């Protein structure tokens, strides 16, 4: 009986989440009410509160669901990664595609600014930490596999990658028509810079002070001529 009850609870929770997404998509997240969600789900408003607490918690549930699918797919393909660059691009693309499929562009355009720097930022922080904890496991696997240097701090690398990816995703979902191809090209160029390092191969070895001296010497020569 316990197993049956748990399945029934999970099913009702999913029904409420699906109903909330439908309401958010129709009227917007800010305008949506628990009563509207309850009516769409065929339950009472107190039942919605009992299962989630509020619409912010429902939004968090909806945000986490596509990431869970993305992580599962990425884990299955982890052994096939040919390079760190390709692995990072694959992670970013998988998450971005599934998130765009989960929410309509109009809803993303509304909630993205609030998630990154508004009243929903605490929801974003929880959502992001859950995703980062999963991506960290994948990056640790890549590090053990020799895709990048063992002395590199996974936590530092993860934060840099996360910040860049989040800013790029915010730009993507607030476009009138999200351009996934352009986003992928931009992120590949970004990850190339991270993977290769910022110092050019075969650089001259000039320090900032020596460059200043060189510039000054050049100016003096021009003045003499």
MODAVEN-V808780 format. One record per pair of residues at least 4 apart in sequence whose C-alpha atoms are under 8 Angstrom apart, sorted by sequence separation. I is the first residue (numbers start at 0). GAP is how many residues later the second one is. D is the distance in whole Angstrom. If there is no record, write none. Layout:
{{I/GAP/D} {I/GAP/D}}
This chain:
{{0/4/6} {1/4/6} {2/4/6} {3/4/6} {4/4/6} {5/4/6} {6/4/6} {7/4/6} {8/4/6} {9/4/6} {10/4/6} {11/4/6} {12/4/6} {13/4/6} {14/4/6} {15/4/6} {16/4/6} {17/4/6} {18/4/6} {19/4/6} {20/4/6} {21/4/6} {22/4/6} {23/4/5} {24/4/8} {26/4/6} {27/4/6} {31/4/7} {32/4/6} {33/4/6} {34/4/6} {35/4/6} {36/4/6} {37/4/6} {38/4/6} {42/4/6} {43/4/7} {44/4/6} {45/4/6} {46/4/6} {47/4/6} {48/4/4} {52/4/6} {53/4/7} {54/4/6} {55/4/6} {56/4/6} {57/4/6} {58/4/6} {59/4/6} {60/4/6} {61/4/8} {62/4/7} {63/4/6} {64/4/7} {65/4/6} {66/4/6} {67/4/6} {68/4/6} {69/4/6} {70/4/6} {71/4/7} {72/4/7} {73/4/6} {76/4/7} {81/4/7} {82/4/6} {83/4/6} {84/4/6} {85/4/6} {86/4/6} {87/4/6} {88/4/6} {89/4/6} {90/4/6} {91/4/6} {92/4/6} {93/4/6} {94/4/6} {95/4/6} {96/4/6} {97/4/6} {98/4/7} {99/4/7} {102/4/6} {103/4/6} {104/4/6} {105/4/7} {106/4/6} {107/4/6} {108/4/8} {109/4/7} {110/4/6} {111/4/6} {112/4/6} {113/4/4} {114/4/7} {115/4/7} {116/4/6} {119/4/6} {120/4/6} {121/4/6} {122/4/6} {123/4/6} {124/4/6} {125/4/6} {126/4/6} {127/4/6} {128/4/6} {129/4/7} {130/4/6} {131/4/6} {132/4/7} {133/4/7} {134/4/6} {135/4/6} {136/4/6} {137/4/6} {138/4/6} {139/4/6} {140/4/6} {141/4/6} {142/4/6} {145/4/7} {147/4/8} {152/4/6} {153/4/6} {154/4/6} {155/4/6} {156/4/6} {157/4/6} {158/4/6} {159/4/6} {160/4/6} {161/4/6} {162/4/6} {163/4/6} {164/4/6} {165/4/6} {166/4/6} {167/4/6} {168/4/6} {169/4/6} {170/4/6} {173/4/7} {174/4/8} {178/4/6} {179/4/6} {180/4/6} {181/4/6} {182/4/6} {183/4/6} {184/4/6} {185/4/6} {186/4/6} {187/4/6} {188/4/6} {189/4/7} {190/4/6} {191/4/6} {192/4/6} {193/4/7} {198/4/7} {205/4/6} {206/4/6} {207/4/6} {208/4/6} {209/4/6} {210/4/6} {211/4/6} {212/4/6} {213/4/6} {214/4/6} {215/4/6} {216/4/6} {217/4/6} {218/4/6} {219/4/6} {220/4/6} {22/5/7} {23/5/5} {26/5/6} {31/5/8} {37/5/5} {38/5/7} {42/5/7} {47/5/7} {48/5/6} {51/5/6} {80/5/7} {81/5/7} {99/5/7} {102/5/6} {112/5/6} {113/5/6} {114/5/5} {115/5/5} {141/5/5} {142/5/5} {151/5/8} {172/5/6} {192/5/6} {205/5/6} {22/6/8} {37/6/5} {47/6/7} {51/6/6} {80/6/6} {113/6/5} {114/6/4} {141/6/7} {142/6/7} {143/6/8} {171/6/5} {23/7/8} {37/7/5} {113/7/6} {114/7/8} {142/7/6} {171/7/7} {23/8/6} {36/8/8} {114/8/7} {115/8/7} {171/8/7} {22/9/6} {34/9/8} {37/9/8} {77/9/8} {110/9/8} {114/9/5} {34/10/5} {37/10/6} {33/11/6} {36/11/8} {171/11/7} {22/13/7} {22/14/6} {33/14/7} {139/14/7} {168/14/8} {138/15/7} {167/15/7} {73/16/8} {19/17/5} {22/17/8} {73/17/7} {18/18/6} {135/18/7} {18/19/8} {135/19/8} {167/19/8} {19/20/8} {33/20/7} {73/20/8} {15/21/7} {18/21/5} {19/21/8} {33/21/7} {69/21/8} {15/22/7} {18/22/5} {32/22/8} {135/22/7} {164/22/8} {17/23/8} {69/24/6} {15/25/5} {69/25/6} {14/26/6} {131/26/7} {66/28/6} {69/28/7} {65/29/7} {131/30/8} {66/31/7} {15/32/7} {65/32/6} {66/32/7} {65/33/6} {19/35/8} {62/36/7} {65/36/7} {12/38/6} {19/38/7} {16/41/6} {20/41/8} {16/44/8} {16/45/7} {112/57/7} {83/58/7} {111/58/6} {77/60/7} {111/61/7} {111/62/7} {59/63/6} {63/63/6} {70/63/7} {74/63/7} {83/63/5} {55/64/8} {59/64/8} {62/64/7} {66/64/7} {70/64/7} {77/64/8} {82/64/6} {83/64/7} {108/64/6} {107/65/6} {108/65/5} {56/66/8} {63/66/8} {107/66/7} {108/66/8} {55/67/7} {59/67/7} {63/67/8} {104/68/6} {104/69/8} {104/71/8} {104/72/8} {91/73/7} {95/73/7} {99/73/8} {104/73/8} {24/78/8} {28/78/7} {24/79/7} {27/79/6} {24/81/8} {28/81/8} {20/82/8} {24/82/6} {27/82/7} {28/82/7} {23/83/7} {96/83/8} {92/91/7} {88/95/7} {91/95/8} {88/98/7} {88/99/6} {88/102/7} {84/103/7} {87/103/7} {84/106/6} {84/107/6} {84/110/6} {83/111/7}}
